[in-house]
Amino acid sequence: MSTLETNAIGKYSTNNVSIDDALNLKSYTTTQRDALTSVAGDMIYNSTNSQPEFYNGTEWKDFAGTKSVEYLLIAGGGGGGNSLAGGGGAGGYRNSYASETSGGGGSTETPSLIVTEQDYLVTVGAGGNGSSNQNNVGSNGSQSLFTTITTTGGGGGTGQSVGYPNGPGGSDGGSGGGGARNNNTGGSGTVNEGFAGGNGTDGAGLGGGGGGGASSVGGNAGSGTGGTGANGLSSSITGSAITRGAGGGGGCQSGATAGTGGTGGGGNGSSTSTGTAGTANTGSGGGGGAGSQNGGNGGSGVVILRYPTSLSITVGAGLTAGTETTDGSDKYIEFTAGTGTVSWA
């Protein structure tokens, strides 16, 4: 005859309950759960989501706790310099998705932990303006942010100084801006976000250096050529591989060869006119201008968040966002402008 095994339950003072074995909730898939006739207080184990849930009288909810959110954050790219100028550097690039790397040779970061029903701040960095005066450096891009995680705006590229003395080098940033004519040096990148910009030259091309990117240092100007902008990095956080975070190419004088922008949205330098702008929402740098020509504007940054399909996001006022999209067992959403809060349920 078989023996019936049961848990022993003891009641102690102040309504504490003791169970001598683990409590096992009844397991249901999401489909099976939704077919139940439930009342407030019912609890199950959801085998689809691998987590316990309770019914609040209206809907099934997760128990309070942390959830993992993966992110790709890219700050705004730097603007290119004016007049034989360096290209702008890419905005800082930070990535916690899968085994993908961050900028500047950084490793994959740890996903962020969030609590449902709590607000978290998101900011998408704007690109910096290209320089309109050869004594000025292109503006740095603005930082992007998710909760406490920030990225540094790309450094602006520099143009030659009036009278052709050695002027300031490219600005430091997420990735550094490129230097201009007269051997100006490129700006430095930020550790685990981006690389340095390329150097200018005083050779026959009178070209500027390229801006730094997420994947490498910007190219130095050569004899007869502007420096090439550094390439960006590829991420598949949205399900498809997209390269972002490139440096802008260096400008040069007429008759020489301007530097091209890096792969991933970097603006091209010019030998005859204004540098090309970095592509929007890639955080790429603008191209350097030709003689007495403006630099291109840096591309705006982007914030992309990826999280389990069991969560649904609410986007607050002030943010421009794409549609919450399902990709396999996750959802993702892309923010392209603004600042505001988000929450999950």
PAVEXTOR-603446 format. One record per residue: residue number from 1; residue in one letter; x, y, z of N, C-alpha, C in turn. Coordinates in steps of 0.2 Angstrom, whole numbers, plus 5000, padded with zeros to 4 digits. Atoms other than C-alpha are relative to their C-alpha. Layout:
<atoms>
NUM,A,X,Y,Z,X,Y,Z,X,Y,Z .
...
</atoms>
This chain:
<atoms>
1,M,5004,4994,5000,5000,5000,5000,5004,5006,5000 .
2,S,4996,4994,5001,5007,5017,4995,4999,5004,5006 .
3,T,5001,4995,4995,5010,5030,5008,4999,5007,4998 .
4,L,5002,4993,5002,5002,5047,5006,5005,5005,5004 .
5,E,4995,4995,4997,5016,5061,5008,4997,5007,5000 .
6,T,5003,4993,5000,5010,5078,5014,5005,5004,5003 .
7,N,4997,4995,4996,5018,5094,5020,4997,5001,5006 .
8,A,5003,4998,4993,5017,5098,5038,5000,5007,5000 .
9,I,5001,4992,4999,5011,5116,5041,4999,5001,5007 .
10,G,5001,4998,4993,5013,5123,5058,4999,5008,5001 .
11,K,5001,4993,4999,5006,5140,5064,5003,5002,5006 .
12,Y,4997,4998,4994,5016,5150,5076,4997,5007,5002 .
13,S,5003,4993,4998,5013,5167,5085,5001,5005,4994 .
14,T,5000,4994,5005,5010,5183,5075,4998,4997,4992 .
15,N,5003,5003,5006,5002,5172,5061,5006,4998,4995 .
16,N,4995,5003,5004,5019,5165,5054,4998,4993,4999 .
17,V,5001,5007,5002,5018,5149,5045,5006,4996,4998 .
18,S,4994,5004,5002,5031,5135,5043,4998,4994,4996 .
19,I,5001,5006,5004,5031,5122,5029,5007,4996,5000 .
20,D,4993,5004,5000,5044,5108,5030,5003,4998,4994 .
21,D,4997,5001,5007,5046,5106,5011,4999,5007,4996 .
22,A,5001,4994,5004,5047,5119,4997,4993,5000,4997 .
23,L,5007,4999,5002,5030,5126,4992,5001,5000,4992 .
24,N,5000,5000,5008,5027,5122,4973,4993,5002,4998 .
25,L,5006,4997,5003,5014,5133,4964,4998,4996,4994 .
26,K,5002,5003,5006,5004,5126,4951,5002,5003,4994 .
27,S,4997,4997,5006,5012,5128,4934,4995,5000,4994 .
28,Y,5004,4999,5006,5003,5135,4919,5004,5004,4994 .
29,T,4998,4995,5005,5008,5142,4902,4996,5006,5000 .
30,T,5003,4993,5000,5003,5160,4898,4993,4998,4997 .
31,T,5006,5002,5004,4989,5152,4886,4995,4997,5005 .
32,Q,5004,5003,4995,4983,5141,4900,4998,5004,5006 .
33,R,5002,4995,4995,4983,5155,4913,4995,5004,4998 .
34,D,5005,4995,5003,4973,5166,4902,4993,4997,5000 .
35,A,5007,5004,5001,4959,5152,4901,4997,4999,5007 .
36,L,5003,5002,4993,4957,5151,4920,4995,5005,5002 .
37,T,5005,4995,4996,4943,5159,4930,5003,5002,5006 .
38,S,4996,4998,4995,4953,5169,4942,4997,5005,5005 .
39,V,5002,4995,4995,4950,5179,4958,5006,5003,5003 .
40,A,4995,4996,4997,4961,5192,4966,5004,4996,5006 .
41,G,4996,5004,4995,4975,5183,4976,5002,4994,4997 .
42,D,4998,5006,5003,4977,5168,4965,5007,5001,4998 .
43,M,4993,5000,5002,4995,5163,4962,5002,4994,4996 .
44,I,4998,5006,5004,5003,5152,4949,5008,5001,4998 .
45,Y,4994,5000,5003,5020,5148,4941,4999,5000,4993 .
46,N,5001,5000,5007,5020,5154,4923,5006,4997,4997 .
47,S,4994,5004,5004,5031,5141,4913,5002,5003,4994 .
48,T,4998,4997,5006,5031,5152,4898,5005,5006,5002 .
49,N,4995,4994,4998,5040,5167,4907,5005,4998,5005 .
50,S,4996,5002,4995,5048,5156,4920,5000,5004,5006 .
51,Q,5000,4996,4994,5042,5166,4935,4993,5000,5003 .
52,P,5007,5001,4997,5028,5166,4948,4996,5007,4998 .
53,E,5005,4994,5001,5013,5178,4945,4994,5000,5005 .
54,F,5006,4999,4996,4998,5184,4955,4995,5004,4996 .
55,Y,5005,4996,5004,4981,5190,4949,4997,5005,5005 .
56,N,5002,4994,4996,4976,5207,4956,4993,5002,5000 .
57,G,5007,4998,5000,4958,5206,4952,4998,5002,4993 .
58,T,5001,4998,5007,4960,5213,4934,5005,4997,4995 .
59,E,4995,5003,5004,4976,5206,4927,5005,4996,5004 .
60,W,4994,5004,4997,4991,5194,4930,5006,5005,5000 .
61,K,4994,4996,4999,5006,5203,4937,5006,4996,5002 .
62,D,4994,5003,4997,5024,5198,4941,5001,5002,5007 .
63,F,4998,4997,4993,5030,5199,4959,5005,5005,4999 .
64,A,4995,4995,5000,5040,5214,4963,5007,4997,5000 .
65,G,4993,5002,5000,5058,5212,4958,5003,5003,4994 .
66,T,4996,4997,5005,5071,5216,4946,5000,4996,4993 .
67,K,5000,5003,5007,5071,5213,4927,5006,5003,4996 .
68,S,4994,4998,5004,5086,5214,4915,4998,5004,4994 .
69,V,5001,4996,5007,5086,5227,4901,5007,5001,4997 .
70,E,4994,4999,5004,5100,5227,4888,5000,5007,4996 .
71,Y,5000,4994,5003,5105,5243,4880,5006,5001,4995 .
72,L,4994,4997,5004,5115,5252,4866,4999,5007,5001 .
73,L,5000,4993,4999,5119,5270,4870,5005,5003,4996 .
74,I,4995,4996,5004,5127,5282,4858,4999,5007,5000 .
75,A,5001,4993,4999,5130,5300,4861,5000,5003,4993 .
76,G,4999,4996,5006,5129,5314,4848,5007,5000,4998 .
77,G,4994,4999,5003,5143,5315,4836,5003,5007,5000 .
78,G,4997,4994,5001,5155,5330,4835,4999,5003,4993 .
79,G,5000,4996,5006,5154,5344,4822,5007,5000,4997 .
80,G,4993,5000,5003,5168,5345,4809,5002,5008,5000 .
81,G,4997,4993,4999,5180,5360,4809,4999,5004,4993 .
82,N,5001,4995,5006,5180,5375,4796,5007,5001,4998 .
83,S,4994,4998,5004,5194,5377,4783,5006,4995,5001 .
84,L,4994,5005,5000,5206,5362,4779,5000,4997,5007 .
85,A,5001,5002,4993,5199,5354,4795,4999,4993,5001 .
86,G,5002,5006,4997,5197,5339,4805,4993,4998,5000 .
87,G,5007,5003,4999,5181,5328,4805,4999,5000,5007 .
88,G,5002,5001,4993,5171,5327,4821,5000,4992,5002 .
89,G,4999,5007,4997,5173,5312,4832,4993,4997,5002 .
90,A,5006,5003,4999,5159,5299,4835,4998,5001,5008 .
91,G,5002,5000,4993,5149,5300,4851,5002,4993,5004 .
92,G,4998,5006,4996,5153,5288,4865,4995,4994,4999 .
93,Y,5004,5006,5002,5147,5270,4862,5000,4995,5005 .
94,R,5001,5005,4994,5141,5259,4876,4995,4994,4998 .
95,N,5004,5006,5002,5134,5241,4873,5000,4995,5005 .
96,S,5001,5006,4996,5127,5228,4884,4997,4994,4997 .
97,Y,5004,5005,5004,5119,5217,4871,5004,4994,4998 .
98,A,4997,5006,5002,5124,5199,4869,5008,5000,5002 .
99,S,4993,5000,4999,5143,5197,4867,5003,5006,4996 .
100,E,4997,4995,5004,5145,5213,4857,5004,5005,5004 .
101,T,4995,4995,4996,5159,5226,4862,4997,5007,5000 .
102,S,5001,4993,5000,5158,5244,4867,5005,5003,4996 .
103,G,4995,4996,5004,5168,5258,4859,5006,5000,5004 .
104,G,4994,4999,4997,5186,5261,4862,5003,4993,5002 .
105,G,4998,5007,4998,5189,5242,4863,4998,4997,5006 .
106,G,5003,5002,4994,5178,5240,4878,4996,4994,4999 .
107,S,5004,5006,5000,5170,5224,4883,4993,5001,5000 .
108,T,5007,5000,4999,5152,5220,4883,4998,5002,5007 .
109,E,5002,4998,4993,5144,5229,4898,4994,4996,5003 .
110,T,5005,5003,4997,5132,5222,4911,4993,5003,4999 .
111,P,5006,4997,5001,5114,5224,4907,4997,5004,5006 .
112,S,5003,4997,4994,5104,5236,4918,4994,4997,5003 .
113,L,5006,5003,4997,5092,5230,4931,4995,5005,5002 .
114,I,5006,4995,4998,5075,5239,4933,4995,4996,5004 .
115,V,5006,5003,4996,5060,5237,4944,4994,5003,4996 .
116,T,5006,4998,5003,5043,5237,4936,4996,5006,5004 .
117,E,5004,4995,4997,5031,5252,4939,5005,5006,5003 .
118,Q,4996,4994,4998,5046,5264,4942,5003,5004,4994 .
119,D,4998,4996,5005,5052,5278,4931,5007,5001,4999 .
120,Y,4993,4999,5002,5069,5279,4922,5001,5005,4995 .
121,L,4999,4994,5005,5076,5294,4913,5004,4997,4994 .
122,V,4997,5002,5006,5081,5292,4895,5002,5007,4996 .
123,T,4999,4994,5004,5090,5306,4885,5004,4998,4994 .
124,V,4996,5002,5006,5096,5305,4867,5004,5007,4998 .
125,G,4995,4994,5001,5111,5317,4863,4999,5002,4993 .
126,A,5000,4997,5007,5110,5329,4849,5008,5001,4997 .
127,G,4993,4999,5003,5125,5331,4837,5002,5007,5001 .
128,G,4997,4994,5000,5137,5345,4838,5000,5004,4993 .
129,N,5000,4996,5006,5137,5360,4826,5007,5000,4997 .
130,G,4994,4999,5004,5150,5361,4812,5002,5007,5001 .
131,S,4997,4993,4999,5162,5376,4814,4999,5004,4994 .
132,S,5001,4996,5005,5158,5391,4804,5006,5006,5000 .
133,N,4995,4996,5000,5174,5400,4808,5007,4997,5001 .
134,Q,4994,5004,5000,5192,5394,4805,5004,5001,5007 .
135,N,4997,5000,4993,5197,5400,4823,4997,4996,5005 .
136,N,5004,5004,4995,5184,5389,4831,5000,4992,4998 .
137,V,5001,5008,5000,5182,5370,4834,4993,4999,4999 .
138,G,5007,5002,5000,5166,5361,4829,4998,4998,5007 .
139,S,5003,5001,4993,5155,5359,4844,5000,4992,5001 .
140,N,5001,5007,4998,5155,5343,4854,4993,4998,5000 .
141,G,5007,5002,5000,5140,5332,4853,4998,4999,5008 .
142,S,5002,5000,4994,5129,5330,4868,4999,4992,5003 .
143,Q,5000,5007,4997,5128,5314,4880,4993,4997,4999 .
144,S,5006,5004,4999,5115,5301,4879,5000,4996,5007 .
145,L,5001,5002,4993,5108,5293,4895,4995,4995,5000 .
146,F,5006,5005,4997,5098,5278,4902,5001,4999,5007 .
147,T,5000,5001,4993,5095,5278,4920,5007,5004,5003 .
148,T,4994,4997,4997,5113,5281,4928,5006,4999,4995 .
149,I,4995,5002,5005,5122,5275,4912,5001,5006,4995 .
150,T,4999,4994,5004,5129,5290,4902,5006,4998,4995 .
151,T,4995,5000,5005,5139,5292,4886,5003,5007,4998 .
152,T,4997,4993,5001,5151,5306,4881,4999,5002,4993 .
153,G,5001,4998,5007,5147,5317,4866,5007,5000,4996 .
154,G,4994,5000,5005,5159,5316,4851,5004,5007,5000 .
155,G,4996,4993,5001,5174,5329,4850,4999,5003,4994 .
156,G,5000,4996,5006,5173,5343,4838,5006,5000,4996 .
157,G,4994,5000,5003,5185,5343,4824,5003,5008,4999 .
158,T,4997,4993,5000,5197,5359,4822,5002,5002,4993 .
159,G,4998,4997,5006,5200,5370,4808,5007,5004,5001 .
160,Q,4994,4997,4999,5216,5379,4804,4999,5007,5003 .
161,S,5001,4993,4997,5219,5396,4813,5002,5005,4995 .
162,V,4998,4994,5005,5220,5413,4804,5007,5001,5000 .
163,G,4993,4999,5000,5238,5416,4798,5004,4994,5000 .
164,Y,4996,5006,5001,5242,5398,4798,5004,4998,5006 .
165,P,4996,5003,4994,5250,5396,4815,4997,4993,5002 .
166,N,5004,5006,4997,5247,5380,4824,4995,5002,5005 .
167,G,5006,4998,4995,5230,5381,4832,4999,4994,5004 .
168,P,5002,5005,4995,5221,5370,4844,4999,4994,4997 .
169,G,5002,5006,5003,5219,5352,4841,4993,4998,5001 .
170,G,5007,5002,5000,5203,5342,4839,4998,4999,5008 .
171,S,5003,5001,4993,5192,5341,4855,5000,4993,5002 .
172,D,5001,5006,4997,5192,5327,4867,4993,4998,5000 .
173,G,5007,5002,4999,5176,5317,4868,4999,4993,5000 .
174,G,5001,5007,5000,5168,5300,4867,5005,4997,4995 .
175,S,4994,5000,5005,5179,5299,4851,5002,5007,4999 .
176,G,4997,4993,5001,5191,5313,4848,4999,5003,4993 .
177,G,5000,4996,5007,5189,5326,4834,5007,5000,4997 .
178,G,4994,5000,5004,5202,5327,4820,5003,5006,5001 .
179,G,4996,4994,5000,5216,5339,4820,5000,5003,4993 .
180,A,5000,4997,5007,5218,5352,4805,5007,5001,4997 .
181,R,4993,4998,5003,5232,5359,4794,5005,5002,5005 .
182,N,4995,4998,4996,5248,5363,4802,5002,4995,5006 .
183,N,4998,5006,4995,5250,5346,4811,4996,5001,5007 .
184,N,5004,5000,4994,5236,5349,4824,4999,4993,5001 .
185,T,5002,5006,4998,5233,5334,4834,4993,4998,5001 .
186,G,5007,5002,4998,5217,5324,4836,4999,5000,5007 .
187,G,5002,5001,4993,5207,5324,4852,5000,4993,5002 .
188,S,5000,5006,4997,5207,5310,4864,4993,4997,5001 .
189,G,5006,5003,4998,5193,5297,4866,4999,4998,5007 .
190,T,5001,5002,4993,5185,5291,4882,5001,4993,5000 .
191,V,4999,5008,4999,5190,5274,4889,4993,4997,5000 .
192,N,5005,5004,5001,5178,5261,4884,4994,5003,4996 .
193,E,5005,4997,5004,5168,5273,4873,5002,5001,4993 .
194,G,4997,4998,5007,5179,5278,4858,5007,5001,5000 .
195,F,4992,4999,5001,5196,5282,4851,5001,5007,4998 .
196,A,4998,4993,5001,5206,5297,4847,4999,5002,4992 .
197,G,5001,4997,5007,5204,5308,4831,5007,5000,4997 .
198,G,4993,5000,5003,5218,5308,4818,5003,5007,5000 .
199,N,4996,4994,5000,5231,5321,4816,5000,5004,4993 .
200,G,4999,4996,5006,5232,5335,4803,5007,5000,4997 .
201,T,4993,5000,5003,5247,5338,4792,5001,5007,4997 .
202,D,4999,4994,5004,5256,5353,4783,5003,4998,4993 .
203,G,4998,5002,5007,5259,5343,4767,4997,5003,4995 .
204,A,5003,4997,5006,5254,5347,4750,4993,5000,5000 .
205,G,5008,5000,5000,5236,5342,4753,4997,5005,5005 .
206,L,5003,4996,4995,5234,5353,4768,4994,4998,5003 .
207,G,5007,5003,4998,5221,5341,4774,5000,5000,5008 .
208,G,5001,5001,4993,5214,5339,4791,5000,4992,5002 .
209,G,5000,5007,4998,5214,5322,4801,4992,4998,5000 .
210,G,5007,5003,4999,5198,5311,4802,4999,5000,5007 .
211,G,5002,5001,4993,5188,5310,4818,5000,4993,5002 .
212,G,5000,5007,4997,5189,5295,4829,4993,4997,5000 .
213,G,5006,5003,5000,5176,5282,4829,5000,4995,5006 .
214,A,5001,5005,4995,5169,5268,4840,5005,4994,5000 .
215,S,4996,5006,5001,5181,5254,4832,5007,5002,5000 .
216,S,4993,4999,5001,5197,5263,4829,5002,5007,5000 .
217,V,4997,4993,5000,5208,5279,4829,4999,5003,4993 .
218,G,5001,4996,5007,5204,5292,4815,5007,5000,4996 .
219,G,4994,5000,5005,5216,5292,4800,5003,5007,5000 .
220,N,4996,4994,5001,5230,5305,4799,5000,5002,4993 .
221,A,5000,4997,5006,5230,5317,4785,5007,4998,4997 .
222,G,4994,5002,5004,5243,5313,4771,5002,5005,4995 .
223,S,4998,4995,5005,5252,5322,4757,4995,5000,4994 .
224,G,5005,5000,5005,5237,5327,4746,4994,4997,5002 .
225,T,5006,5003,4998,5224,5319,4756,4998,5002,5007 .
226,G,5003,5000,4993,5212,5322,4771,5000,4994,5003 .
227,G,5000,5007,4996,5212,5309,4785,4993,4997,4999 .
228,T,5006,5004,5000,5199,5296,4784,4996,4999,5007 .
229,G,5003,5001,4993,5186,5295,4798,5000,4993,5002 .
230,A,5000,5007,4997,5186,5279,4809,4994,4997,4999 .
231,N,5007,5004,5001,5173,5266,4806,4997,4999,5007 .
232,G,5004,5002,4995,5159,5262,4818,5000,4993,5002 .
233,L,5001,5007,4998,5154,5246,4827,4993,4998,4998 .
234,S,5006,5003,5001,5140,5234,4822,4997,4997,5006 .
235,S,5004,5003,4995,5126,5229,4833,4994,4997,4997 .
236,S,5007,5003,5002,5111,5217,4831,4995,5000,5005 .
237,I,5004,5000,4995,5102,5223,4846,4992,5001,4998 .
238,T,5006,5000,5002,5087,5226,4835,4998,4995,4995 .
239,G,5001,5006,5004,5088,5209,4826,5004,5000,4994 .
240,S,4996,4999,5006,5098,5216,4811,5006,5004,5002 .
241,A,4994,4996,4999,5116,5221,4810,5000,5007,4997 .
242,I,5000,4993,5002,5118,5240,4809,5006,5003,5003 .
243,T,4994,4997,4998,5134,5249,4810,4999,5008,5002 .
244,R,5000,4993,4997,5135,5266,4820,5006,5002,5003 .
245,G,4994,4998,4996,5147,5277,4828,5006,5001,4996 .
246,A,4994,4999,5004,5159,5283,4814,5003,5007,5001 .
247,G,4997,4994,5000,5171,5297,4813,4999,5004,4993 .
248,G,5000,4997,5006,5170,5311,4800,5006,5001,4997 .
249,G,4994,5000,5004,5182,5313,4786,5003,5007,5000 .
250,G,4997,4993,5000,5195,5328,4785,4999,5003,4994 .
251,G,5001,4996,5006,5193,5342,4773,5007,5002,4998 .
252,C,4994,4998,5003,5207,5349,4762,4999,5005,4995 .
253,Q,5001,4995,5005,5211,5362,4749,4998,4997,4993 .
254,S,5002,5002,5007,5205,5362,4731,5005,4996,4996 .
255,G,4995,5004,5004,5214,5349,4720,5003,4994,5004 .
256,A,4998,5006,4996,5218,5337,4734,4994,4996,5001 .
257,T,5006,5005,4999,5207,5322,4740,4998,5001,5007 .
258,A,5003,4999,4993,5196,5325,4755,4999,4993,5003 .
259,G,5001,5006,4997,5194,5311,4768,4993,4998,5000 .
260,T,5007,5003,4999,5179,5300,4768,4998,4999,5007 .
261,G,5002,5002,4993,5168,5297,4783,5000,4993,5001 .
262,G,4999,5007,4998,5170,5281,4792,4993,4996,4999 .
263,T,5006,5005,5001,5158,5266,4789,4995,5001,5006 .
264,G,5005,4999,4994,5142,5269,4800,4997,5006,5001 .
265,G,5003,4994,4999,5137,5286,4796,5004,5006,5000 .
266,G,4995,4995,5000,5153,5297,4796,4999,5005,4994 .
267,G,5001,4996,5006,5151,5313,4786,5007,5001,4996 .
268,N,4994,4999,5004,5163,5316,4772,5003,5007,5000 .
269,G,4997,4993,5000,5176,5330,4772,5000,5002,4993 .
270,S,5000,4997,5006,5177,5341,4757,5006,5004,4998 .
271,S,4994,4997,5003,5190,5349,4745,4997,5007,4997 .
272,T,5002,4994,5004,5178,5363,4738,4994,5003,5004 .
273,S,5006,4997,4997,5163,5366,4750,4999,4997,5008 .
274,T,5001,5002,4993,5155,5362,4767,5001,4992,5001 .
275,G,5000,5007,4998,5158,5345,4776,4993,4997,5000 .
276,T,5007,5003,5000,5144,5333,4775,4999,4998,5008 .
277,A,5002,5001,4993,5134,5330,4791,5000,4992,5001 .
278,G,5001,5007,4998,5135,5314,4801,4993,4997,4999 .
279,T,5007,5003,5000,5120,5302,4799,4996,5001,5006 .
280,A,5004,5000,4994,5106,5305,4811,4999,4993,5003 .
281,N,5001,5005,4996,5104,5293,4825,5005,4994,4999 .
282,T,4994,5004,5000,5121,5285,4822,5006,5002,5005 .
283,G,4995,4997,4995,5131,5297,4834,5007,5001,4996 .
284,S,4994,5000,5004,5143,5299,4819,5002,5008,4999 .
285,G,4997,4994,5000,5155,5314,4817,4998,5003,4993 .
286,G,5000,4996,5006,5153,5328,4804,5006,5000,4996 .
287,G,4994,4999,5003,5165,5330,4790,5003,5007,5000 .
288,G,4997,4994,5000,5178,5344,4789,4999,5004,4994 .
289,G,5001,4995,5006,5176,5359,4778,5007,5001,4996 .
290,A,4995,4998,5005,5187,5364,4763,5002,5007,5002 .
291,G,4998,4993,4999,5196,5381,4763,4995,5005,5001 .
292,S,5005,4995,4998,5185,5394,4772,4993,4997,5000 .
293,Q,5006,5003,5000,5171,5382,4772,4998,4996,5006 .
294,N,5002,5002,4994,5160,5376,4786,5001,4992,5001 .
295,G,5000,5007,4998,5161,5359,4795,4993,4997,5000 .
296,G,5007,5003,5000,5147,5347,4794,4998,4999,5007 .
297,N,5002,5002,4993,5136,5344,4809,5000,4993,5002 .
298,G,5000,5007,4997,5137,5329,4820,4994,4997,4999 .
299,G,5006,5004,5000,5124,5315,4819,4997,5000,5007 .
300,S,5003,5001,4994,5112,5314,4833,5001,4993,5003 .
301,G,4999,5007,4997,5114,5299,4845,4994,4996,5000 .
302,V,5006,5004,5000,5102,5285,4849,5000,4996,5007 .
303,V,5001,5005,4994,5096,5274,4864,4996,4995,4998 .
304,I,5004,5006,5001,5090,5257,4861,5000,4995,5006 .
305,L,5001,5004,4994,5083,5246,4875,4997,4993,4998 .
306,R,5003,5007,5001,5079,5227,4874,4999,4996,5006 .
307,Y,5002,5003,4994,5070,5217,4887,4995,4994,4999 .
308,P,5004,5006,5001,5059,5201,4890,4993,5002,4997 .
309,T,5006,4999,5002,5043,5200,4881,4994,5000,5005 .
310,S,5005,4999,4994,5034,5199,4898,4999,5007,5002 .
311,L,5000,4993,4998,5037,5217,4900,4997,5004,4994 .
312,S,5002,4995,5005,5028,5232,4891,5002,5006,5003 .
313,I,4997,4994,4998,5035,5249,4891,4995,5006,4999 .
314,T,5003,4994,5000,5027,5266,4894,5005,5005,4999 .
315,V,4996,4994,5002,5035,5281,4886,4997,5006,5002 .
316,G,5003,4993,4998,5033,5298,4894,5001,5005,4995 .
317,A,4999,4994,5005,5032,5315,4886,5007,5002,4999 .
318,G,4993,4997,5002,5047,5323,4878,5005,4995,4996 .
319,L,4996,5005,5004,5054,5307,4870,4997,4998,4993 .
320,T,5002,5003,5006,5053,5302,4852,5002,4993,4999 .
321,A,4999,5007,5000,5052,5283,4850,4997,4997,4994 .
322,G,5003,5004,5004,5049,5270,4838,4995,4995,5003 .
323,T,5005,5004,4997,5036,5256,4840,5004,4994,5004 .
324,E,4998,5005,4997,5039,5243,4853,5000,4993,4996 .
325,T,5000,5005,5005,5044,5228,4843,5002,4993,5003 .
326,T,4998,5007,4997,5045,5209,4847,5005,4997,4995 .
327,D,4995,5003,5004,5061,5200,4841,5002,4994,5004 .
328,G,4999,5006,4996,5061,5182,4847,4997,5000,5007 .
329,S,5002,5000,4993,5060,5181,4866,5000,5006,5003 .
330,D,4999,4994,4997,5063,5199,4868,4996,5005,4996 .
331,K,5002,4994,5003,5056,5216,4864,5005,5005,5000 .
332,Y,4995,4994,5000,5066,5232,4859,4996,5006,4998 .
333,I,5003,4994,5002,5062,5250,4857,5006,5005,4999 .
334,E,4994,4995,5002,5073,5264,4849,4997,5007,5001 .
335,F,5002,4993,4999,5073,5282,4855,5005,5004,4996 .
336,T,4997,4996,5005,5078,5295,4842,5001,5007,5002 .
337,A,4999,4992,4998,5077,5312,4851,4996,5001,5006 .
338,G,5003,4997,4994,5072,5321,4867,5003,4997,5006 .
339,T,4999,5003,4993,5072,5317,4885,4994,4999,5004 .
340,G,5006,5001,4996,5059,5310,4897,5001,4993,5004 .
341,T,5000,5006,4997,5055,5295,4907,4997,4994,4997 .
342,V,5004,5006,5002,5050,5277,4904,4999,4995,5006 .
343,S,5001,5005,4995,5043,5263,4914,4997,4994,4997 .
344,W,5002,5006,5003,5039,5245,4912,4994,4997,5005 .
345,A,5005,5004,4996,5024,5234,4918,5000,4993,4998 .
</atoms>
